[in-house]
Amino acid sequence: DAAIQAGRELPNILIDTSAIPYPWMIRKAIDALGVERVLFASDGPGCLPQLEIEKVYLAGLSSLEQEMVFSQNIQRILEGVRHAL
């Protein structure tokens, strides 16, 4: 909840899924900040990557939201960095 509140106050903050312990909190972060500000992260090697993937699947996201969280968001960010160099 503190990370989501910080994201509400600062638009340059992104949330990653490894810091979110429950699937419903992923949905809450997306509802609060927008799907474009939530990134998948495996929390490896601390957690099993499959468990982290399953949390995203259990969060009640649409297939487009899943695609954005798993890949499109980070690709967009990295493209922006690449073009800035």
PDB file of N, CA, C and O in Angstrom:
ATOM      1  N   ASP A   1       0.820  -1.196   0.000  1.00  0.00           N
ATOM      2  CA  ASP A   1       0.000   0.000   0.000  1.00  0.00           C
ATOM      3  C   ASP A   1       0.864   1.261   0.000  1.00  0.00           C
ATOM      4  O   ASP A   1       0.509   2.258  -0.629  1.00  0.00           O
ATOM      5  N   ALA A   2       2.000   1.217   0.707  1.00  0.00           N
ATOM      6  CA  ALA A   2       2.878   2.389   0.742  1.00  0.00           C
ATOM      7  C   ALA A   2       3.468   2.671  -0.635  1.00  0.00           C
ATOM      8  O   ALA A   2       3.592   3.832  -1.026  1.00  0.00           O
ATOM      9  N   ALA A   3       3.829   1.634  -1.369  1.00  0.00           N
ATOM     10  CA  ALA A   3       4.376   1.821  -2.714  1.00  0.00           C
ATOM     11  C   ALA A   3       3.315   2.390  -3.649  1.00  0.00           C
ATOM     12  O   ALA A   3       3.611   3.268  -4.460  1.00  0.00           O
ATOM     13  N   ILE A   4       2.097   1.906  -3.545  1.00  0.00           N
ATOM     14  CA  ILE A   4       1.011   2.431  -4.375  1.00  0.00           C
ATOM     15  C   ILE A   4       0.761   3.900  -4.028  1.00  0.00           C
ATOM     16  O   ILE A   4       0.571   4.720  -4.926  1.00  0.00           O
ATOM     17  N   GLN A   5       0.759   4.238  -2.750  1.00  0.00           N
ATOM     18  CA  GLN A   5       0.568   5.639  -2.348  1.00  0.00           C
ATOM     19  C   GLN A   5       1.693   6.510  -2.892  1.00  0.00           C
ATOM     20  O   GLN A   5       1.441   7.612  -3.378  1.00  0.00           O
ATOM     21  N   ALA A   6       2.917   6.035  -2.818  1.00  0.00           N
ATOM     22  CA  ALA A   6       4.036   6.801  -3.375  1.00  0.00           C
ATOM     23  C   ALA A   6       3.855   6.991  -4.875  1.00  0.00           C
ATOM     24  O   ALA A   6       4.142   8.064  -5.405  1.00  0.00           O
ATOM     25  N   GLY A   7       3.383   5.959  -5.559  1.00  0.00           N
ATOM     26  CA  GLY A   7       3.122   6.058  -6.986  1.00  0.00           C
ATOM     27  C   GLY A   7       2.030   7.063  -7.310  1.00  0.00           C
ATOM     28  O   GLY A   7       2.087   7.730  -8.343  1.00  0.00           O
ATOM     29  N   ARG A   8       1.056   7.174  -6.454  1.00  0.00           N
ATOM     30  CA  ARG A   8      -0.001   8.184  -6.650  1.00  0.00           C
ATOM     31  C   ARG A   8       0.578   9.592  -6.555  1.00  0.00           C
ATOM     32  O   ARG A   8       0.159  10.500  -7.273  1.00  0.00           O
ATOM     33  N   GLU A   9       1.538   9.756  -5.668  1.00  0.00           N
ATOM     34  CA  GLU A   9       2.120  11.083  -5.438  1.00  0.00           C
ATOM     35  C   GLU A   9       3.205  11.431  -6.451  1.00  0.00           C
ATOM     36  O   GLU A   9       3.405  12.605  -6.764  1.00  0.00           O
ATOM     37  N   LEU A  10       3.905  10.425  -6.963  1.00  0.00           N
ATOM     38  CA  LEU A  10       5.033  10.652  -7.870  1.00  0.00           C
ATOM     39  C   LEU A  10       4.839   9.848  -9.150  1.00  0.00           C
ATOM     40  O   LEU A  10       4.982   8.626  -9.132  1.00  0.00           O
ATOM     41  N   PRO A  11       4.521  10.497 -10.240  1.00  0.00           N
ATOM     42  CA  PRO A  11       4.174   9.787 -11.472  1.00  0.00           C
ATOM     43  C   PRO A  11       5.331   9.032 -12.128  1.00  0.00           C
ATOM     44  O   PRO A  11       5.098   8.254 -13.054  1.00  0.00           O
ATOM     45  N   ASN A  12       6.551   9.235 -11.685  1.00  0.00           N
ATOM     46  CA  ASN A  12       7.681   8.509 -12.268  1.00  0.00           C
ATOM     47  C   ASN A  12       8.003   7.208 -11.531  1.00  0.00           C
ATOM     48  O   ASN A  12       8.965   6.531 -11.892  1.00  0.00           O
ATOM     49  N   ILE A  13       7.236   6.847 -10.526  1.00  0.00           N
ATOM     50  CA  ILE A  13       7.437   5.592  -9.796  1.00  0.00           C
ATOM     51  C   ILE A  13       6.699   4.470 -10.502  1.00  0.00           C
ATOM     52  O   ILE A  13       5.539   4.614 -10.888  1.00  0.00           O
ATOM     53  N   LEU A  14       7.392   3.343 -10.665  1.00  0.00           N
ATOM     54  CA  LEU A  14       6.809   2.122 -11.210  1.00  0.00           C
ATOM     55  C   LEU A  14       6.746   1.086 -10.100  1.00  0.00           C
ATOM     56  O   LEU A  14       7.544   1.120  -9.164  1.00  0.00           O
ATOM     57  N   ILE A  15       5.802   0.173 -10.207  1.00  0.00           N
ATOM     58  CA  ILE A  15       5.637  -0.908  -9.228  1.00  0.00           C
ATOM     59  C   ILE A  15       6.012  -2.208  -9.917  1.00  0.00           C
ATOM     60  O   ILE A  15       5.621  -2.443 -11.060  1.00  0.00           O
ATOM     61  N   ASP A  16       6.778  -3.064  -9.220  1.00  0.00           N
ATOM     62  CA  ASP A  16       7.030  -4.382  -9.804  1.00  0.00           C
ATOM     63  C   ASP A  16       6.312  -5.452  -8.986  1.00  0.00           C
ATOM     64  O   ASP A  16       6.078  -5.289  -7.789  1.00  0.00           O
ATOM     65  N   THR A  17       5.973  -6.529  -9.647  1.00  0.00           N
ATOM     66  CA  THR A  17       5.125  -7.554  -9.033  1.00  0.00           C
ATOM     67  C   THR A  17       5.821  -8.358  -7.963  1.00  0.00           C
ATOM     68  O   THR A  17       5.142  -8.984  -7.149  1.00  0.00           O
ATOM     69  N   SER A  18       7.141  -8.375  -7.920  1.00  0.00           N
ATOM     70  CA  SER A  18       7.819  -9.172  -6.893  1.00  0.00           C
ATOM     71  C   SER A  18       7.651  -8.570  -5.503  1.00  0.00           C
ATOM     72  O   SER A  18       7.778  -9.273  -4.500  1.00  0.00           O
ATOM     73  N   ALA A  19       7.374  -7.309  -5.444  1.00  0.00           N
ATOM     74  CA  ALA A  19       7.199  -6.657  -4.146  1.00  0.00           C
ATOM     75  C   ALA A  19       5.759  -6.746  -3.656  1.00  0.00           C
ATOM     76  O   ALA A  19       5.437  -6.248  -2.577  1.00  0.00           O
ATOM     77  N   ILE A  20       4.905  -7.367  -4.431  1.00  0.00           N
ATOM     78  CA  ILE A  20       3.481  -7.455  -4.094  1.00  0.00           C
ATOM     79  C   ILE A  20       3.172  -8.894  -3.679  1.00  0.00           C
ATOM     80  O   ILE A  20       3.235  -9.794  -4.517  1.00  0.00           O
ATOM     81  N   PRO A  21       2.840  -9.134  -2.413  1.00  0.00           N
ATOM     82  CA  PRO A  21       2.705 -10.509  -1.931  1.00  0.00           C
ATOM     83  C   PRO A  21       1.437 -11.245  -2.365  1.00  0.00           C
ATOM     84  O   PRO A  21       1.416 -12.476  -2.357  1.00  0.00           O
ATOM     85  N   TYR A  22       0.392 -10.530  -2.738  1.00  0.00           N
ATOM     86  CA  TYR A  22      -0.878 -11.176  -3.064  1.00  0.00           C
ATOM     87  C   TYR A  22      -1.346 -10.765  -4.456  1.00  0.00           C
ATOM     88  O   TYR A  22      -1.183  -9.608  -4.841  1.00  0.00           O
ATOM     89  N   PRO A  23      -1.924 -11.691  -5.213  1.00  0.00           N
ATOM     90  CA  PRO A  23      -2.394 -11.352  -6.561  1.00  0.00           C
ATOM     91  C   PRO A  23      -3.357 -10.164  -6.598  1.00  0.00           C
ATOM     92  O   PRO A  23      -3.271  -9.336  -7.504  1.00  0.00           O
ATOM     93  N   TRP A  24      -4.266 -10.067  -5.636  1.00  0.00           N
ATOM     94  CA  TRP A  24      -5.229  -8.969  -5.656  1.00  0.00           C
ATOM     95  C   TRP A  24      -4.553  -7.615  -5.524  1.00  0.00           C
ATOM     96  O   TRP A  24      -5.114  -6.603  -5.945  1.00  0.00           O
ATOM     97  N   MET A  25      -3.359  -7.578  -4.945  1.00  0.00           N
ATOM     98  CA  MET A  25      -2.640  -6.316  -4.825  1.00  0.00           C
ATOM     99  C   MET A  25      -2.068  -5.874  -6.172  1.00  0.00           C
ATOM    100  O   MET A  25      -1.882  -4.679  -6.400  1.00  0.00           O
ATOM    101  N   ILE A  26      -1.790  -6.819  -7.061  1.00  0.00           N
ATOM    102  CA  ILE A  26      -1.361  -6.457  -8.408  1.00  0.00           C
ATOM    103  C   ILE A  26      -2.507  -5.725  -9.106  1.00  0.00           C
ATOM    104  O   ILE A  26      -2.300  -4.687  -9.735  1.00  0.00           O
ATOM    105  N   ARG A  27      -3.705  -6.271  -8.991  1.00  0.00           N
ATOM    106  CA  ARG A  27      -4.891  -5.622  -9.563  1.00  0.00           C
ATOM    107  C   ARG A  27      -5.080  -4.233  -8.952  1.00  0.00           C
ATOM    108  O   ARG A  27      -5.390  -3.275  -9.661  1.00  0.00           O
ATOM    109  N   LYS A  28      -4.893  -4.130  -7.640  1.00  0.00           N
ATOM    110  CA  LYS A  28      -5.045  -2.851  -6.951  1.00  0.00           C
ATOM    111  C   LYS A  28      -4.037  -1.829  -7.469  1.00  0.00           C
ATOM    112  O   LYS A  28      -4.380  -0.665  -7.674  1.00  0.00           O
ATOM    113  N   ALA A  29      -2.804  -2.258  -7.679  1.00  0.00           N
ATOM    114  CA  ALA A  29      -1.773  -1.346  -8.195  1.00  0.00           C
ATOM    115  C   ALA A  29      -2.137  -0.872  -9.597  1.00  0.00           C
ATOM    116  O   ALA A  29      -1.977   0.306  -9.916  1.00  0.00           O
ATOM    117  N   ILE A  30      -2.622  -1.777 -10.430  1.00  0.00           N
ATOM    118  CA  ILE A  30      -3.020  -1.408 -11.788  1.00  0.00           C
ATOM    119  C   ILE A  30      -4.200  -0.442 -11.759  1.00  0.00           C
ATOM    120  O   ILE A  30      -4.220   0.542 -12.498  1.00  0.00           O
ATOM    121  N   ASP A  31      -5.168  -0.719 -10.918  1.00  0.00           N
ATOM    122  CA  ASP A  31      -6.335   0.166 -10.815  1.00  0.00           C
ATOM    123  C   ASP A  31      -5.936   1.552 -10.313  1.00  0.00           C
ATOM    124  O   ASP A  31      -6.504   2.556 -10.742  1.00  0.00           O
ATOM    125  N   ALA A  32      -4.970   1.607  -9.415  1.00  0.00           N
ATOM    126  CA  ALA A  32      -4.557   2.884  -8.831  1.00  0.00           C
ATOM    127  C   ALA A  32      -3.625   3.682  -9.737  1.00  0.00           C
ATOM    128  O   ALA A  32      -3.733   4.905  -9.830  1.00  0.00           O
ATOM    129  N   LEU A  33      -2.699   2.974 -10.412  1.00  0.00           N
ATOM    130  CA  LEU A  33      -1.635   3.681 -11.132  1.00  0.00           C
ATOM    131  C   LEU A  33      -1.705   3.539 -12.649  1.00  0.00           C
ATOM    132  O   LEU A  33      -1.096   4.320 -13.379  1.00  0.00           O
ATOM    133  N   GLY A  34      -2.443   2.549 -13.115  1.00  0.00           N
ATOM    134  CA  GLY A  34      -2.481   2.255 -14.537  1.00  0.00           C
ATOM    135  C   GLY A  34      -1.564   1.095 -14.865  1.00  0.00           C
ATOM    136  O   GLY A  34      -0.488   0.961 -14.283  1.00  0.00           O
ATOM    137  N   VAL A  35      -1.983   0.269 -15.785  1.00  0.00           N
ATOM    138  CA  VAL A  35      -1.236  -0.944 -16.119  1.00  0.00           C
ATOM    139  C   VAL A  35       0.148  -0.628 -16.670  1.00  0.00           C
ATOM    140  O   VAL A  35       1.062  -1.441 -16.534  1.00  0.00           O
ATOM    141  N   GLU A  36       0.320   0.534 -17.286  1.00  0.00           N
ATOM    142  CA  GLU A  36       1.615   0.884 -17.873  1.00  0.00           C
ATOM    143  C   GLU A  36       2.695   1.158 -16.833  1.00  0.00           C
ATOM    144  O   GLU A  36       3.864   1.321 -17.184  1.00  0.00           O
ATOM    145  N   ARG A  37       2.317   1.210 -15.559  1.00  0.00           N
ATOM    146  CA  ARG A  37       3.292   1.473 -14.490  1.00  0.00           C
ATOM    147  C   ARG A  37       3.566   0.250 -13.625  1.00  0.00           C
ATOM    148  O   ARG A  37       4.182   0.366 -12.566  1.00  0.00           O
ATOM    149  N   VAL A  38       3.113  -0.922 -14.067  1.00  0.00           N
ATOM    150  CA  VAL A  38       3.346  -2.163 -13.314  1.00  0.00           C
ATOM    151  C   VAL A  38       4.189  -3.100 -14.175  1.00  0.00           C
ATOM    152  O   VAL A  38       3.846  -3.388 -15.321  1.00  0.00           O
ATOM    153  N   LEU A  39       5.302  -3.570 -13.601  1.00  0.00           N
ATOM    154  CA  LEU A  39       6.243  -4.429 -14.310  1.00  0.00           C
ATOM    155  C   LEU A  39       6.347  -5.787 -13.624  1.00  0.00           C
ATOM    156  O   LEU A  39       6.319  -5.876 -12.397  1.00  0.00           O
ATOM    157  N   PHE A  40       6.466  -6.833 -14.418  1.00  0.00           N
ATOM    158  CA  PHE A  40       6.732  -8.156 -13.857  1.00  0.00           C
ATOM    159  C   PHE A  40       8.162  -8.201 -13.346  1.00  0.00           C
ATOM    160  O   PHE A  40       9.071  -7.643 -13.962  1.00  0.00           O
ATOM    161  N   ALA A  41       8.353  -8.866 -12.218  1.00  0.00           N
ATOM    162  CA  ALA A  41       9.684  -9.161 -11.685  1.00  0.00           C
ATOM    163  C   ALA A  41       9.593 -10.478 -10.945  1.00  0.00           C
ATOM    164  O   ALA A  41       8.594 -10.757 -10.282  1.00  0.00           O
ATOM    165  N   SER A  42      10.637 -11.293 -11.057  1.00  0.00           N
ATOM    166  CA  SER A  42      10.583 -12.646 -10.494  1.00  0.00           C
ATOM    167  C   SER A  42      11.050 -12.728  -9.048  1.00  0.00           C
ATOM    168  O   SER A  42      10.829 -13.746  -8.391  1.00  0.00           O
ATOM    169  N   ASP A  43      11.685 -11.689  -8.541  1.00  0.00           N
ATOM    170  CA  ASP A  43      12.236 -11.698  -7.185  1.00  0.00           C
ATOM    171  C   ASP A  43      13.278 -12.791  -7.018  1.00  0.00           C
ATOM    172  O   ASP A  43      13.537 -13.248  -5.904  1.00  0.00           O
ATOM    173  N   GLY A  44      13.878 -13.211  -8.133  1.00  0.00           N
ATOM    174  CA  GLY A  44      14.894 -14.260  -8.089  1.00  0.00           C
ATOM    175  C   GLY A  44      16.206 -13.750  -7.545  1.00  0.00           C
ATOM    176  O   GLY A  44      16.533 -12.578  -7.735  1.00  0.00           O
ATOM    177  N   PRO A  45      16.948 -14.570  -6.892  1.00  0.00           N
ATOM    178  CA  PRO A  45      16.682 -15.986  -6.649  1.00  0.00           C
ATOM    179  C   PRO A  45      15.907 -16.245  -5.364  1.00  0.00           C
ATOM    180  O   PRO A  45      15.831 -17.388  -4.914  1.00  0.00           O
ATOM    181  N   GLY A  46      15.340 -15.219  -4.772  1.00  0.00           N
ATOM    182  CA  GLY A  46      14.642 -15.380  -3.500  1.00  0.00           C
ATOM    183  C   GLY A  46      13.359 -16.179  -3.589  1.00  0.00           C
ATOM    184  O   GLY A  46      12.995 -16.870  -2.637  1.00  0.00           O
ATOM    185  N   CYS A  47      12.669 -16.099  -4.712  1.00  0.00           N
ATOM    186  CA  CYS A  47      11.402 -16.810  -4.888  1.00  0.00           C
ATOM    187  C   CYS A  47      11.450 -17.637  -6.162  1.00  0.00           C
ATOM    188  O   CYS A  47      12.262 -17.396  -7.055  1.00  0.00           O
ATOM    189  N   LEU A  48      10.574 -18.601  -6.220  1.00  0.00           N
ATOM    190  CA  LEU A  48      10.471 -19.409  -7.434  1.00  0.00           C
ATOM    191  C   LEU A  48       9.835 -18.573  -8.541  1.00  0.00           C
ATOM    192  O   LEU A  48       8.753 -18.021  -8.338  1.00  0.00           O
ATOM    193  N   PRO A  49      10.475 -18.464  -9.705  1.00  0.00           N
ATOM    194  CA  PRO A  49       9.895 -17.669 -10.793  1.00  0.00           C
ATOM    195  C   PRO A  49       8.481 -18.106 -11.165  1.00  0.00           C
ATOM    196  O   PRO A  49       7.647 -17.257 -11.478  1.00  0.00           O
ATOM    197  N   GLN A  50       8.190 -19.395 -11.140  1.00  0.00           N
ATOM    198  CA  GLN A  50       6.851 -19.863 -11.491  1.00  0.00           C
ATOM    199  C   GLN A  50       5.800 -19.318 -10.529  1.00  0.00           C
ATOM    200  O   GLN A  50       4.689 -18.992 -10.946  1.00  0.00           O
ATOM    201  N   LEU A  51       6.138 -19.218  -9.262  1.00  0.00           N
ATOM    202  CA  LEU A  51       5.219 -18.640  -8.274  1.00  0.00           C
ATOM    203  C   LEU A  51       4.932 -17.178  -8.609  1.00  0.00           C
ATOM    204  O   LEU A  51       3.788 -16.731  -8.523  1.00  0.00           O
ATOM    205  N   GLU A  52       5.960 -16.444  -8.987  1.00  0.00           N
ATOM    206  CA  GLU A  52       5.795 -15.032  -9.331  1.00  0.00           C
ATOM    207  C   GLU A  52       4.952 -14.868 -10.599  1.00  0.00           C
ATOM    208  O   GLU A  52       4.145 -13.943 -10.688  1.00  0.00           O
ATOM    209  N   ILE A  53       5.131 -15.747 -11.566  1.00  0.00           N
ATOM    210  CA  ILE A  53       4.312 -15.733 -12.781  1.00  0.00           C
ATOM    211  C   ILE A  53       2.862 -16.039 -12.427  1.00  0.00           C
ATOM    212  O   ILE A  53       1.944 -15.378 -12.911  1.00  0.00           O
ATOM    213  N   GLU A  54       2.665 -17.033 -11.590  1.00  0.00           N
ATOM    214  CA  GLU A  54       1.305 -17.445 -11.205  1.00  0.00           C
ATOM    215  C   GLU A  54       0.554 -16.307 -10.509  1.00  0.00           C
ATOM    216  O   GLU A  54      -0.654 -16.163 -10.699  1.00  0.00           O
ATOM    217  N   LYS A  55       1.252 -15.497  -9.707  1.00  0.00           N
ATOM    218  CA  LYS A  55       0.595 -14.355  -9.057  1.00  0.00           C
ATOM    219  C   LYS A  55      -0.032 -13.426 -10.084  1.00  0.00           C
ATOM    220  O   LYS A  55      -1.140 -12.929  -9.883  1.00  0.00           O
ATOM    221  N   VAL A  56       0.674 -13.190 -11.183  1.00  0.00           N
ATOM    222  CA  VAL A  56       0.138 -12.316 -12.228  1.00  0.00           C
ATOM    223  C   VAL A  56      -1.084 -12.959 -12.871  1.00  0.00           C
ATOM    224  O   VAL A  56      -2.086 -12.289 -13.121  1.00  0.00           O
ATOM    225  N   TYR A  57      -0.999 -14.269 -13.140  1.00  0.00           N
ATOM    226  CA  TYR A  57      -2.144 -14.970 -13.735  1.00  0.00           C
ATOM    227  C   TYR A  57      -3.367 -14.953 -12.823  1.00  0.00           C
ATOM    228  O   TYR A  57      -4.500 -14.915 -13.303  1.00  0.00           O
ATOM    229  N   LEU A  58      -3.142 -14.981 -11.514  1.00  0.00           N
ATOM    230  CA  LEU A  58      -4.247 -15.008 -10.552  1.00  0.00           C
ATOM    231  C   LEU A  58      -4.804 -13.626 -10.211  1.00  0.00           C
ATOM    232  O   LEU A  58      -5.769 -13.518  -9.454  1.00  0.00           O
ATOM    233  N   ALA A  59      -4.212 -12.586 -10.752  1.00  0.00           N
ATOM    234  CA  ALA A  59      -4.602 -11.220 -10.391  1.00  0.00           C
ATOM    235  C   ALA A  59      -5.856 -10.731 -11.100  1.00  0.00           C
ATOM    236  O   ALA A  59      -6.317  -9.622 -10.831  1.00  0.00           O
ATOM    237  N   GLY A  60      -6.417 -11.528 -11.997  1.00  0.00           N
ATOM    238  CA  GLY A  60      -7.636 -11.132 -12.682  1.00  0.00           C
ATOM    239  C   GLY A  60      -7.416 -10.114 -13.788  1.00  0.00           C
ATOM    240  O   GLY A  60      -8.281  -9.278 -14.051  1.00  0.00           O
ATOM    241  N   LEU A  61      -6.261 -10.181 -14.436  1.00  0.00           N
ATOM    242  CA  LEU A  61      -5.942  -9.245 -15.502  1.00  0.00           C
ATOM    243  C   LEU A  61      -6.454  -9.755 -16.839  1.00  0.00           C
ATOM    244  O   LEU A  61      -6.583 -10.961 -17.054  1.00  0.00           O
ATOM    245  N   SER A  62      -6.741  -8.823 -17.727  1.00  0.00           N
ATOM    246  CA  SER A  62      -7.072  -9.209 -19.100  1.00  0.00           C
ATOM    247  C   SER A  62      -5.798  -9.707 -19.780  1.00  0.00           C
ATOM    248  O   SER A  62      -4.698  -9.509 -19.265  1.00  0.00           O
ATOM    249  N   SER A  63      -5.946 -10.346 -20.924  1.00  0.00           N
ATOM    250  CA  SER A  63      -4.757 -10.832 -21.641  1.00  0.00           C
ATOM    251  C   SER A  63      -3.874  -9.661 -22.064  1.00  0.00           C
ATOM    252  O   SER A  63      -2.650  -9.787 -22.048  1.00  0.00           O
ATOM    253  N   LEU A  64      -4.460  -8.530 -22.439  1.00  0.00           N
ATOM    254  CA  LEU A  64      -3.664  -7.356 -22.796  1.00  0.00           C
ATOM    255  C   LEU A  64      -2.907  -6.826 -21.579  1.00  0.00           C
ATOM    256  O   LEU A  64      -1.732  -6.476 -21.686  1.00  0.00           O
ATOM    257  N   GLU A  65      -3.566  -6.764 -20.431  1.00  0.00           N
ATOM    258  CA  GLU A  65      -2.886  -6.309 -19.210  1.00  0.00           C
ATOM    259  C   GLU A  65      -1.742  -7.242 -18.857  1.00  0.00           C
ATOM    260  O   GLU A  65      -0.666  -6.776 -18.482  1.00  0.00           O
ATOM    261  N   GLN A  66      -1.949  -8.551 -18.967  1.00  0.00           N
ATOM    262  CA  GLN A  66      -0.875  -9.508 -18.702  1.00  0.00           C
ATOM    263  C   GLN A  66       0.303  -9.262 -19.637  1.00  0.00           C
ATOM    264  O   GLN A  66       1.453  -9.243 -19.200  1.00  0.00           O
ATOM    265  N   GLU A  67       0.019  -9.077 -20.909  1.00  0.00           N
ATOM    266  CA  GLU A  67       1.081  -8.837 -21.887  1.00  0.00           C
ATOM    267  C   GLU A  67       1.855  -7.564 -21.557  1.00  0.00           C
ATOM    268  O   GLU A  67       3.078  -7.521 -21.694  1.00  0.00           O
ATOM    269  N   MET A  68       1.149  -6.547 -21.129  1.00  0.00           N
ATOM    270  CA  MET A  68       1.819  -5.295 -20.755  1.00  0.00           C
ATOM    271  C   MET A  68       2.707  -5.495 -19.540  1.00  0.00           C
ATOM    272  O   MET A  68       3.850  -5.038 -19.525  1.00  0.00           O
ATOM    273  N   VAL A  69       2.193  -6.174 -18.521  1.00  0.00           N
ATOM    274  CA  VAL A  69       2.966  -6.398 -17.293  1.00  0.00           C
ATOM    275  C   VAL A  69       4.174  -7.291 -17.565  1.00  0.00           C
ATOM    276  O   VAL A  69       5.276  -6.999 -17.100  1.00  0.00           O
ATOM    277  N   PHE A  70       3.979  -8.362 -18.304  1.00  0.00           N
ATOM    278  CA  PHE A  70       5.062  -9.315 -18.553  1.00  0.00           C
ATOM    279  C   PHE A  70       6.121  -8.785 -19.521  1.00  0.00           C
ATOM    280  O   PHE A  70       7.299  -9.106 -19.366  1.00  0.00           O
ATOM    281  N   SER A  71       5.730  -7.977 -20.519  1.00  0.00           N
ATOM    282  CA  SER A  71       6.741  -7.626 -21.523  1.00  0.00           C
ATOM    283  C   SER A  71       6.632  -6.228 -22.119  1.00  0.00           C
ATOM    284  O   SER A  71       7.649  -5.549 -22.249  1.00  0.00           O
ATOM    285  N   GLN A  72       5.461  -5.784 -22.477  1.00  0.00           N
ATOM    286  CA  GLN A  72       5.360  -4.526 -23.220  1.00  0.00           C
ATOM    287  C   GLN A  72       5.852  -3.317 -22.430  1.00  0.00           C
ATOM    288  O   GLN A  72       6.481  -2.423 -22.996  1.00  0.00           O
ATOM    289  N   ASN A  73       5.573  -3.281 -21.138  1.00  0.00           N
ATOM    290  CA  ASN A  73       5.986  -2.120 -20.342  1.00  0.00           C
ATOM    291  C   ASN A  73       7.502  -1.990 -20.287  1.00  0.00           C
ATOM    292  O   ASN A  73       8.035  -0.900 -20.499  1.00  0.00           O
ATOM    293  N   ILE A  74       8.192  -3.067 -20.010  1.00  0.00           N
ATOM    294  CA  ILE A  74       9.655  -2.976 -19.928  1.00  0.00           C
ATOM    295  C   ILE A  74      10.253  -2.718 -21.301  1.00  0.00           C
ATOM    296  O   ILE A  74      11.250  -2.004 -21.413  1.00  0.00           O
ATOM    297  N   GLN A  75       9.665  -3.284 -22.347  1.00  0.00           N
ATOM    298  CA  GLN A  75      10.163  -3.013 -23.700  1.00  0.00           C
ATOM    299  C   GLN A  75      10.035  -1.524 -24.032  1.00  0.00           C
ATOM    300  O   GLN A  75      10.949  -0.937 -24.611  1.00  0.00           O
ATOM    301  N   ARG A  76       8.910  -0.917 -23.670  1.00  0.00           N
ATOM    302  CA  ARG A  76       8.699   0.506 -23.909  1.00  0.00           C
ATOM    303  C   ARG A  76       9.737   1.343 -23.169  1.00  0.00           C
ATOM    304  O   ARG A  76      10.289   2.291 -23.727  1.00  0.00           O
ATOM    305  N   ILE A  77       9.997   0.993 -21.925  1.00  0.00           N
ATOM    306  CA  ILE A  77      10.972   1.738 -21.121  1.00  0.00           C
ATOM    307  C   ILE A  77      12.369   1.607 -21.712  1.00  0.00           C
ATOM    308  O   ILE A  77      13.086   2.598 -21.845  1.00  0.00           O
ATOM    309  N   LEU A  78      12.753   0.389 -22.063  1.00  0.00           N
ATOM    310  CA  LEU A  78      14.090   0.179 -22.615  1.00  0.00           C
ATOM    311  C   LEU A  78      14.264   0.846 -23.976  1.00  0.00           C
ATOM    312  O   LEU A  78      15.350   1.331 -24.291  1.00  0.00           O
ATOM    313  N   GLU A  79      13.218   0.875 -24.773  1.00  0.00           N
ATOM    314  CA  GLU A  79      13.280   1.594 -26.053  1.00  0.00           C
ATOM    315  C   GLU A  79      13.521   3.080 -25.808  1.00  0.00           C
ATOM    316  O   GLU A  79      14.305   3.711 -26.516  1.00  0.00           O
ATOM    317  N   GLY A  80      12.848   3.633 -24.808  1.00  0.00           N
ATOM    318  CA  GLY A  80      13.049   5.043 -24.466  1.00  0.00           C
ATOM    319  C   GLY A  80      14.476   5.330 -24.035  1.00  0.00           C
ATOM    320  O   GLY A  80      15.040   6.369 -24.378  1.00  0.00           O
ATOM    321  N   VAL A  81      15.052   4.415 -23.291  1.00  0.00           N
ATOM    322  CA  VAL A  81      16.441   4.577 -22.853  1.00  0.00           C
ATOM    323  C   VAL A  81      17.371   4.480 -24.048  1.00  0.00           C
ATOM    324  O   VAL A  81      18.297   5.279 -24.183  1.00  0.00           O
ATOM    325  N   ARG A  82      17.132   3.504 -24.918  1.00  0.00           N
ATOM    326  CA  ARG A  82      17.980   3.305 -26.080  1.00  0.00           C
ATOM    327  C   ARG A  82      17.978   4.542 -26.979  1.00  0.00           C
ATOM    328  O   ARG A  82      19.021   4.944 -27.495  1.00  0.00           O
ATOM    329  N   HIS A  83      16.811   5.136 -27.160  1.00  0.00           N
ATOM    330  CA  HIS A  83      16.717   6.310 -28.022  1.00  0.00           C
ATOM    331  C   HIS A  83      17.298   7.552 -27.364  1.00  0.00           C
ATOM    332  O   HIS A  83      17.669   8.502 -28.053  1.00  0.00           O
ATOM    333  N   ALA A  84      17.381   7.556 -26.051  1.00  0.00           N
ATOM    334  CA  ALA A  84      17.939   8.703 -25.336  1.00  0.00           C
ATOM    335  C   ALA A  84      19.467   8.724 -25.375  1.00  0.00           C
ATOM    336  O   ALA A  84      20.081   9.762 -25.128  1.00  0.00           O
ATOM    337  N   LEU A  85      20.074   7.590 -25.682  1.00  0.00           N
ATOM    338  CA  LEU A  85      21.541   7.519 -25.680  1.00  0.00           C
ATOM    339  C   LEU A  85      22.170   8.163 -26.880  1.00  0.00           C
ATOM    340  O   LEU A  85      23.395   8.175 -27.004  1.00  0.00           O
TER     341      LEU A  85
END
